[in-house]
Amino acid sequence: MMVDLPSGVSLDEGRGGLPRLTVSTDLCGAELYLHGAHLCRWQPRTEPHPVLWMSQASRFEPGAPIR
């Protein structure tokens, strides 16, 4: 099923080949993995670094939870 995504949102392949939504707007940037609906990164444009992120030890593998 194809869905039209809003401006600033794209669907691509993320780490481990998992499907990922990438958000890029004037207000923020974010990464959301469809596998478990994990918000893995969120960064307001006013901040120099993400304010929400996943550990480097997180597993991005099909069939395994991202933690």
C-alpha positions in Angstrom: 0.0 0.0 0.0 1.5 3.3 -1.0 0.9 6.3 1.2 1.7 9.9 0.4 3.9 11.3 3.1 3.9 14.9 4.3 6.5 17.3 3.1 9.7 16.8 5.1 9.0 13.1 5.8 10.7 10.3 3.8 10.7 6.5 4.1 14.0 4.8 3.5 16.2 1.9 4.7 17.9 2.5 8.0 20.5 0.6 10.0 20.3 -3.1 9.7 18.1 -2.7 6.6 15.1 -1.8 8.7 12.5 0.6 7.3 12.8 4.1 8.8 10.9 7.4 8.6 13.2 10.4 8.5 11.7 13.8 9.4 13.4 17.0 8.4 11.5 20.3 9.0 12.4 23.8 9.9 11.6 22.9 13.6 13.3 19.5 14.0 14.9 16.4 12.7 14.0 12.9 13.7 14.4 9.2 12.9 11.5 6.7 13.6 12.0 3.0 12.9 8.8 1.2 11.9 10.2 -2.0 13.6 8.6 -1.5 17.0 7.8 2.2 16.4 11.1 3.3 17.9 11.8 7.0 18.0 15.6 6.7 17.7 16.6 10.3 17.3 15.0 13.7 17.8 16.7 17.1 17.5 15.2 20.5 17.6 16.8 22.9 15.1 17.6 25.2 18.0 19.9 22.6 19.6 23.4 21.6 18.4 22.9 17.9 19.3 20.0 15.5 19.5 18.1 15.6 22.8 16.8 12.1 22.3 18.9 9.3 20.8 19.5 5.5 21.0 22.6 3.9 22.5 25.3 2.7 20.1 24.8 -0.7 21.7 21.2 -0.9 20.3 20.5 -3.8 18.0 19.1 -2.9 14.6 18.3 -6.4 13.4 15.2 -7.9 11.9 13.4 -10.1 14.4 15.2 -8.5 17.4 13.9 -5.6 19.6 15.7 -2.3 19.2 16.9 -1.4 22.7 
